[in-house]
Amino acid sequence: MDQLLTGLRAAGEPTRLRLLAILAKSELTVTELTQILRQSQPRVSRHLKLMCEAGLLDRFREGSWVFYRRSQAGPGVKLAQLLTGLIPAGDQTVARDLERLEAVRTARAERAAEFFRANAEQWNRIRSLHVPEAKVEEAMLSLSAGRKVESFVDLGTGTGRMLELIGPSAQTSLGIDLSPEMLAFARATLEQSGVEHCSLRQGDLYDLPLQDESADLVTLHQVLHYLDDPAAAVAEAARVLRPGGRLLIADFAPHELDFLREEQAHRRLGFAEDEVKGWLAQAGLDVKEVRHLPPEGGEASLTVVIYAADKAGAETPRRAARGELEGVR
């Protein structure tokens, strides 16, 4: 009862209700929120602090930036969702806020497009070296299809493509990456795609900000070859899987394209199948399927291998009343 009253008091003010409506749509910084609300930063910050303390909002840091979003985990989730749903759809103040939110999103998209233009050449070159990405994505989707996924986590999310692809089939989705630039790009991409229930966080793949057994599906899409210790990343991914949960890994088979070390910062030139299976076994996962996608024509010379491995135990039943990703610290 005390928690409910605290939440109601925290939301019972016009600006704070506006914040709930805005932050249900996007993850935003204080600076962006001041642009939308047309209020001073100290005033907006006080409102945000009170709402975070009441559990209505989440606060998280990316480098020197701090982002806010409507709560995705914890006891305040249901109240935040309920209050957001009760805000009148035709309210003129909220409508103006959402118009200014679109202006902020447009500016983000323009910055993301500039980042993509600056890096498109190297990304496109990598794509030309292996099977079309559409076939990789099709395989990832098929290996995750038919599963009960309440919570999905994409590690090393990069551009956010896995969230865009698999996220809509999960109740909640979280992308984690160490690079603020990639997170900014992913955030703009997801907003343009209309995917609103996915969250992004800056985090270390060796020390995930998640509790044990808190995810039903975890993906590592073209990530391991960048890491100093890929086995440790696999073990950490396994730690956060619930019993019956699935880990999907997509990466390269061994190759000899040494220029990728210098030009693309690849730490490893692919992985032998036995090596990856060994990491999965050590992490307590059972390999269910391995798919090889060989290169197709042109200068293509990289084989993509996809591993599907499950954690022992029964699949977690879907709980209709829960819509948050459990265990985010």
FIPA-882638 format. One record per residue: residue in three letters; z, y, x of N, C-alpha, C, O in turn. Coordinates in steps of 0.02 Angstrom, whole numbers, plus 50000, padded with zeros to 5 digits. Atoms other than C-alpha are relative to their C-alpha. Example, Ala and Ser with C-alpha at 12.3 -4.5 7.8 and 13.67 -1.06 7.14 Angstrom:
% residues 2
ALA500004994150045503904977550615500005006050045500335005950097;SER499974994149958503574994750684500375005549961500455011049986;
//
This chain:
% residues 329
MET500004994050041500005000050000500005006350043499635011150030;ASP499974994249956500445012150140499325001150033499105006850041;GLN500654999449967498795008450227499485002849952499085007049972;LEU500474997550050497815011550067500115007449988499635011349986;LEU499854993050012498705028050035499805004350059499565009950050;THR500204996449941498415033450214499245001150001499005006650017;GLY500734999550002496555029850196499775004949947499315008849958;LEU500194995450054496445039150030500155007250019499765011750005;ARG499844993249979497335054250102499515002450053499315008350053;ALA500464998149947496185054050253499315001949973498985006350000;ALA500664998650029494635054050143500025005549948499495008049928;GLY499944995450056495305066150013499915007350018500355011450006;GLU500164993249980494485081850081499245000550004498924995850029;PRO500734999750005492685088150058499634998450065499144994650065;THR500355001249937492175088350241500054992750021499574989950048;ARG499915006949979492895071050272499594995349957499344990249981;LEU500445004050041491965063950123499275000750023498894995950023;ARG500684999049973490375071750193499904995950064499374993050074;LEU500045004049939490745063450359499894992749985499494989350017;LEU500095007050020490895046550274499284998749978498994993649997;ALA500685000950024489215048950189499505000150057499024996250058;ILE500464999449943488365054050352500064994050046499564991150067;LEU499895005349951489165040950462499904993049972499944988150009;ALA500235006450028488705027050342499284998750017499044993150012;LYS500725000549987486905030550392499834999450074499304996850091;SER500184999649929486995032650580500615000750044501145002850020;GLU499484998849950488045032950738499855006850032499295007950056;LEU500124993149979488265051150792500555002550045501125000350042;THR499514996749957489125061650923500305005949963500065008049910;VAL499694994150030490275076250884499505005849998499465009449949;THR500494994649997488915088250939499494999449944499325004349912;GLU500485001150053487675080450819500315001349931499985004049887;LEU499664998950064488955080950678500115007449987500075009749930;THR499924992750010489295099450707499345003249979499345007949939;GLN500664997550019487425102650692499864998649926499575002749891;ILE500125001950070487385093550525500475003649952500265006149900;LEU499504997050045488995100350450500025007650004500275010849958;ARG499984992749988488775118050521500735002450003500915007649975;GLN499304998349990490605118250570500154999850075499774997050114;SER499824999849929491505121050735500194993150026500404988749988;GLN499835006549971491775106750855500744998349994500904992749977;PRO499285001750008493695108150855500174997649929500564993049920;ARG499855001950069493725107250665499734993049985500084988949955;VAL500305006650013492535092350657500404994650038500524989250011;SER499625004949960493505083550796500674998349967500874992549969;ARG499365001450034495145085350699499894995349941500274990649930;HIS500165004450056494355077550545499864992950024500104988149995;LEU500195006549974493635063350648500614996250025500684990250013;LYS499395003249974495305059850733500414997149942500654991449947;LEU499605002350056496215058550567499684993949966500034989249948;MET500345005550034494895047050492499994993750043500024988150017;CYS499955005849956494895035750645500694996949997500754990849994;GLU499315002550004496785034250637500124996249935500534991649933;ALA499935003350065496625029150454499564993849994499594990449943;GLY500425005950001495355015650498499365000749962499014995849949;LEU500624998950037493905023650404499405000650045498834999350024;LEU500544999149952492875027150560500144996250064500724995050081;ASP499955002949933492535018450725499805005350051499365009450039;ARG500154995549944492525028150888499864995950061500244991350077;PHE500165003849939491675021751046499645004550049499295009250029;ARG500274995849946491125028851213499394996850032499374990750042;GLU500575002049960489445027851301499935005150056499675010650047;GLY500014995249945489605035751472500435006049984501035005249969;SER499624993850015490125053851444499975001849926500275006749905;TRP500074998650071489665053251259500484995649959500644990049979;VAL499595003750047490775047851114499644999949934499445005149908;PHE500355000850064489985040950956500504998049946501034995149959;TYR499605001850058490695038850782499554996649948498954998149944;ARG500365003150055490185027750636500514997649948501094996449965;ARG499565002950050490915021750472500254993350024499874989450053;SER499685005949972492115007750512499624993649985499394992449929;GLN500355006450006491304990850543500484994050004500284988449992;ALA499515005449992492904980750572500695002649985500845008549993;GLY499314998150011494724980750523500155001449926499715000849884;PRO499784999350070495714984650365499695005849962499715005949901;GLY500284994250034494845001250329499294999149976499015003549943;VAL500715001050015493114993650306499865000349925499425004149904;LYS500145000450072493204989750120500105006749966499715008749923;LEU499874993550030493965006550076499445004950019499215008749976;ALA500544995549978492655015950180499364998549961499015003249940;GLN500605001950037491265006250095500055002149927499575004649898;LEU499894998250070492005009049922499935007549990499585009749944;LEU500024992850007492235027749947499295002750010499085007349975;THR500684997849988490485029850017499574998749938499165002849919;GLY500385001750059489775021049865500155004449940499745005149895;LEU499804995750055490725032849749499765007250007499815011149960;ILE500254993249990489975048749825499385000949957498914997049964;PRO500584999050044488745055649695499355000650039499305004650085;ALA500645000149964486965052149750499645006749996499275008550042;GLY500364993750009486355068949683500385006150025500175011750011;ASP499614994349976487675079749767499585004350047499315001750096;GLN500444995749961486755094849840500255000950072499855001250118;THR499734999149932487935096949989499844993950042499614994550099;VAL500155006149963487745078850041499244999450012499034997250065;ALA500735000349992485865079850012499775004450058499345002450097;ARG500174995649943485755094650133500234997050066499894997450116;ASP499755003449939486825085150258499514994650023499354994150082;LEU500455005549982485645070350251499325002750023498994999550064;GLU500614996949974484145081950275500085002050072499645001050113;ARG499874998049930484945088850433500084993850043499904993950102;LEU499965006349963485345070950485499314997650020499214995350076;GLU500695002049983483485067150476499725004150056499335001650097;ALA500224995849945483165081950590500294997650067499954997650118;VAL499695002749939484405074850716499664993550020499534992450080;ARG500345006349985483575057750703499315001250028499084997750073;THR500674998449975481865065550729500035002250073499615000250113;ALA499914997949930482485073950889500144994050045499894993650101;ARG499865006149962483175057150947499354996150011499224993850067;ALA500625003849996481515048750910499535003150051499184999650088;GLU500434996649952480595061851012500234998750072499824997650116;ARG499745001549933481745059151161499864992750018499704991150075;ALA500145007149988481535040251141499274999050017499104995050062;ALA500725000649986479645042151137499845002350070499434999350105;GLU500114997549931479715052251298500234994850051499904993650101;PHE499745005349955480775038651380499514994150002499374991450055;PHE500475005650002479555025351321499365001650039499114997550076;ARG500614998149964478055034951387500104999550075499664997550112;ALA499855000149928478905036351556500054992950027499954991850087;ASN499905006849978479205017551561499504995049972499524989149989;ALA500455004550035477805010451456499564996150047499424990250035;GLU500465003449954476675006251603500324993750028500004988450029;GLN499695005949970477924994551685500174994849946500114988849959;TRP499865004850054478454986751518499374996349980499374990249971;ASN500635003150020476644983651471499754995150052499454990050036;ARG500225004649947476294975751639500384993449996500084988150004;ILE499615006250008477714963351614499744995949942499664989949947;ARG500255003650058477074959051441499344996550014499204991149986;SER500665002949986475344955651511500054993650042499574989950048;LEU499925005749955476064942251626500234993749964500254988349994;HIS499775006150035476694930351491499704999749930499325004049910;VAL500245001250068476344923651318500145006249957500655009549968;PRO499884994150043476184937351184500715000149972500974994949950;GLU499314999350022477874943951133500094997549928500634995049910;ALA499955002350069477494939750952500164992649996500524990449951;LYS499875007250000477534921250995500724998650022501044994049997;VAL499305000749980479204923151084500455001649941500934998049928;GLU499604997950057479904932350934499984994849944500494993449911;GLU500065005250051479234919050816500444994150015500764991249971;ALA499585005649980480114905650915500755001749993501144997549970;MET499304997950007481754915450919500214999949927500754997649910;LEU499854999950072481664917950731500074992949973500534991449934;SER499985006850026481304899650697500624996350022500884992149985;LEU499415003449975482764894050804500655002949972501195000049981;SER499414997050033483954905550710499964999349925500445001049890;ALA500105000350073483254902250536500434994649968500594989550000;GLY499635005050038484244892950404500734999550018501084995149993;ARG499305000249980485924896750484500405005249961500135010349939;LYS499564995250033487404905350404500245005050053500695003550092;VAL499834995049949487524921150508500345006049968500015010349939;GLU499634994150022488884933250459499965005350054499875011250040;SER499974995249945488954941250631499524997950055499534992350080;PHE500515001149949487534942750757500125004950057500235010850045;VAL499914995849941487714949350935499414999050047499254993450066;ASP500565000149953486254953751049500245003050066500405008950069;LEU499744997849935486774954851232499435002550043498904999350048;GLY500544996949962485774966251345499455002149952498875000549962;THR500454998950057484964973051188499375003950017498875003449982;GLY500604996549979483754984451281499735004649946500075009349925;THR500324995850050482554992051154500264998549929500075002049882;GLY499745001750066483504983951010499544995549959499644994849898;ARG500495003850038482054972750963500304993949966500114992349909;MET499695005850032483134957350929500415002049940500444998449890;LEU499624997550058484244967650815499525001649943499665000049885;GLU500504998450050482704973850724499724993749968499564993649908;LEU500325006250022482044956150710500484995549961500324993349906;ILE499535004850028483584945650671500545003449959500825000549913;GLY499464996450032484824958850615499995000049924500524999149894;PRO500014999850074484224960050433500254993749966500454993949908;SER499785006350030484674941750404500744998850010501014993949984;ALA499285000649988486474944250463500385005349960500105010549944;GLN499604995050037487874953050371500145006050044500095011750021;THR499894994649953488294963250526499694998050067499684992250085;SER500335001349936487404964950693500245005150051500345011050035;LEU499764995749947487964972050859499574998950062499484993250084;GLY500375000349937486914976051013500415003050056500695008450048;ILE499604997649943487764977951182499555000750061499164996250077;ASP500394998849939486974985551338500395004750045500805008750021;LEU499654995849953487604993951495499675006850008500005011650030;SER500394993949988486245007351499500035004849941499805003049886;PRO500014995150054486535023151395499295001949979499165003249921;GLU500704998250017484665026851406499694994849954499354996649906;MET500275005250043484205010051331500345000149931500014998849880;LEU499664999650064485525011951196499735005749958499655005049897;ALA500294994450036484825028951150499314998249972499144999949915;PHE500665002250023483085021351139500084995149942499734995849891;ALA499905005050053483715006751035500245003349935500025001549881;ARG499744996750059484665018250918499445003549962499415003149900;ALA500564996650032483115028650884499524995049968499264996149913;THR500455005150026482055013050861500264996949935499884996149887;LEU499715003050060483245005350734500005004849942499895002949884;GLU500004995050053483375021550637499315000849971499235001549910;GLN500684999450025481495022950626499804993949958499404994549912;SER500165006150036481425004950564500404999449935500284994949895;GLY499605000250060482705008550429500554994850001500824993049949;VAL499465005049993483964995850497500655003850009500785006550063;GLU499414995749998485625004150456500654996250012501154999350031;HIS499365003649994486924990250465500114997250070500594993550081;CYS499925002349930486674986850652500365005450040500235011350032;SER499644995449956487844994650780499814998750072499584993350090;LEU500155000449929487604997950965500615002250040500955007050021;ARG499434998349958488934998251101499814999250074499434994850093;GLN500075000949928488965000951287500524995050023501114995650005;GLY499525005149979489754985951370499744995850057499144995750071;ASP500145004349943489814973951516499914992949976500354990249942;LEU500145006850023489024956951485500494994950029500554989450003;TYR499505004549971490354949051598500695000949969501134996849980;ASP499354998650031491784956551496499875003449933499965009449926;LEU500214997350065491224958751316500585002749960501134999949962;PRO499474997150041492234969851199500084996449934500104999549881;LEU499965004150060492384955451076500544994750009500664992350065;GLN499505005249997493744943051034499674993150002499074992449987;ASP500255006850000493554924351054499754998049930500045000049879;GLU500255003050062492514915450921499915005149945500175004449890;SER500094994550048491964931350834499275000849978499135005449939;ALA500714999350018490064928650818499704993349981499894988150008;ASP500355006150021488944916050732499364998850040499154993150048;LEU500625000549962487374919750833500005005150055500165011050044;VAL500044995549942487174927151007499334998950033499104993250041;THR500645000649965485534930951096500045003450068500375008550077;LEU500124997149933485104934251279499244999750011498984994850037;HIS500734999849999483284939451271499755003750063499825009850067;GLN500264997249938482494942251443500525004350036500395010050055;VAL499444996349970484164947351517500254996750064500395000250113;LEU499675003549944484784933951638499695001450067500045001550117;HIS500314999049934483504937451774500185006750032500025007850090;TYR499764993649972484254954851797500714999450029500935004050064;LEU499295000549986486024948351827500154996750067499794992350090;ASP499765003149938486954944251987500304993149986500244988650027;ASP499665006250016487924930451900499834997849928500244998649883;PRO500205001950068486954923751750500444994749969500544994649908;ALA499575005250027488104908651733500625003049968500865000649916;ALA499414996750029489584920251702499835003449934500255003449889;ALA500214996950063488604929551568499934994849945500104996149887;VAL500065005450048488214913051482500694997749976500804996549917;ALA499325002050018490054908151487500335005149954500695003349908;GLU499714994850042490554924851413499695000149931500045001249881;ALA500335000650065489264923051275500284994249960500394994749900;ALA499725005850033489954905851236500715001449975500914998949922;ARG499314998450020491724912851228500025003349931500475001849892;VAL499974996250063491304924251082499684996349941499714998749884;LEU500305003950055490384910850982500534996349960501014993649987;ARG499585004250042491254903050834499794992750005499224991450025;PRO500215007050004491274884050818499404999349953499415001949897;GLY500615000650039489554879250754499515005650012498955005349986;GLY500444994349985488824895650819499474998150050499524992950084;ARG500575001549957487204896350916499875005650050499905011550034;LEU500234995549948486694904451080499264998850011499044993150022;LEU500715000449985484844908251105499865003950064500045009850070;ILE500194997049936484204911851281499254999750007498954994450001;ALA500714999849984482434917451318499935003150069500155008750081;ASP500094997449932481954919451501499414996350032499094992150000;PHE500585002849966480654914651630500164993550036500724992550060;ALA499975005849956480354897951712499905002450071499675008150081;PRO500104997849930480314898451904499285002350013498804999249989;HIS500664997349983478874908951971500035003150070500555003250102;GLU500044997249933478294917452131499765007250001499475009450051;LEU500224993050003477944935252075500535004450031500935007649997;ASP499464996649963479014943252208500015007549989500535010649997;PHE500014992850010478444960952167500485002249944500685008049940;LEU499544998350054479574960052013500695001850026501075005349992;ARG499354998249971481084961352127500025007550014500515010949997;GLU500014993049980480574978452191499835004649941500165009749930;GLU500254995650052479634985652043500424999849936500475004949901;GLN499655000850063480694978851901500744998250008501094997149958;ALA499305001449986482384975451984500214993149977500794992149958;HIS499815006850018482314956851943500414997050057500214997250115;ARG499585003249949483724947952034499784992850012499844990350068;ARG500215006949995483044930552000499284999349977499075002549929;LEU500695001350019481254924351993499984993849956499714988649975;GLY499985005450048481534913351841500554994950014500904995450064;PHE499465004949995482674898451815499734993049985499334992149939;ALA500175007050015482464879651824500374997849937500935000049924;GLU499715002250063482814870851661500674996650010501144997849972;ASP499365003549986484174859851736500565004950016501145003850000;GLU499504995049981485044875251804500305003249937500915003849931;VAL499764996850062485154883751634500394995049958500914996749930;LYS499645005150038485664867551549500704998850030501184997649994;GLY499355000849967487054865851678500485005549981501075004249968;TRP499574994450021487724883151636500244999149928500825000349913;LEU499835000950070487684879251451500524994549992500994995249952;ALA499535005650003488594862751476500695002250025501205000649995;GLN499364997549972489934871151584500355004749952500965005249951;ALA499714995350048490174884051447500214996649935500454999949889;GLY499795003750059490504870351320499505000049943499684999149885;LEU500524999750051488844871751228499544993950005499414991350060;ASP500465005750003487684857651173499295002649991499145006249943;VAL500704997850005485834860551204499664996049945499644989949946;LYS500325003250058484904857051042499244999950007498914995349982;GLU500734999749993483144862251089499815004650057500145009650070;VAL500294995849947482124869251233499255000649986498904995649979;ARG500714998850013480424877151202499685003650059499945008650084;HIS500384997049946479154881151337499395003649971499005000649934;LEU500574996150024477904895051300499585002050061499735007050094;PRO500394998649939476574894551438499585006249993499445008449937;PRO500414993950002475544909851486499314998549970499084992849970;GLU500655000750032473894912951399499485004750030499485010650014;GLY500594996349976472364918751496500165006350040500745007950053;GLY499954993849962472034934751594500404999150064500344994050097;GLU499595000449940473264938351734500684996749984501124996450027;ALA499375003150020474654929551637500184994250045499774989950059;SER499795005249955475674918451750500744998249992501014994550034;LEU499305001350011477434917851679500104995649938499834997149885;THR499825004350057478094903851568500685002349973501165002950010;VAL499374998250032479434909151444500324993649973499994989649941;VAL499635005950024480764896051406500565002549955500935007149972;ILE499484998150048481904897251255500484994049990500264988449977;TYR499475005050007483554887651246500415001449938500625007149927;ALA499554999550058484524884451085500584995350013500494989350019;ALA499415004049986486304878551115500565001949951500665007849936;ASP499494998950050487734876450992500704998550027500784994450073;LYS499305001249983489614877151008500274994649954500144994749894;ALA499755005750040490494861350950500445002549944500825007349952;GLY499594998350057491294862150779499575001549940498975002549946;ALA500364998850063490814865050598499785007349997500115011750024;GLU500224993250011489824880350550500505003749956500795000949910;THR499544995950039490864894650483499705001549932499145004049930;PRO500284998550066490634896250294499945007649989500355011450015;ARG500094993050015489984912850231500545002249951500664999049900;ARG499494997350045491354923350153499695006149965499525011049998;ALA500374994950037490604934150016500345006850004500015012049997;ALA499654993650003491954947350027500025003650066500275009250070;ARG499934996849935491794951050211499335002450025498844998650026;GLY500634997349977490464962450280500055003150069499625007250087;GLU499934996949935491094966950452499954994850056500064988950044;LEU500015004249942490884959850625500724999450025501015004450046;GLU499305000849981492584952550665500085000450076499654998350114;GLY499795000649930493444955250830499765005450046499885004950106;VAL500204994749954492674971450898500635003850019501005006249976;ARG499414996549978494004979451003499865007550003500295011550021;
//
